[in-house]
Amino acid sequence: MLTPSHFNHVFSQSVRVGSPYITFVFRNNHVDHPRLGFAIAKKQVKRAHERNRLKRVIREDFRLRQNQIPAVDIIVMARTAAVALDNKEIRTILDKLWQRLLSGQKNKN
């Protein structure tokens, strides 16, 4: 997702799944594949290289799972505590969030 209108569309009527570190905000989309966007604030994750690492790990995990995810727009938000996690811990949290997202989608349909 690239444009502010895409992000506004998701935030207007969204479902949230989260952990103390990372939150997914998602909503069904009208394209036939999932899309990913990031809203990682400088106020939460101060250093650019830390924000970039989080985005890199999350983007790669999304790439590996995108064939399992329904057609939804997902915005990823991170809290300050996420910086202290190593990549393996981030992937473990993401695994739990993807499962909750998938179960939330099944309950909606």
Secondary structure as GFF3:
##gff-version 3
##sequence-region A 1 109
A	DSSP	alpha_helix	4	12	.	.	.	ID=ss1
A	DSSP	beta_strand	15	18	.	.	.	ID=ss2
A	DSSP	beta_strand	22	28	.	.	.	ID=ss3
A	DSSP	beta_strand	35	38	.	.	.	ID=ss4
A	DSSP	alpha_helix	48	65	.	.	.	ID=ss5
A	DSSP	beta_strand	72	78	.	.	.	ID=ss6
A	DSSP	three_ten_helix	80	84	.	.	.	ID=ss7
A	DSSP	alpha_helix	87	108	.	.	.	ID=ss8
###
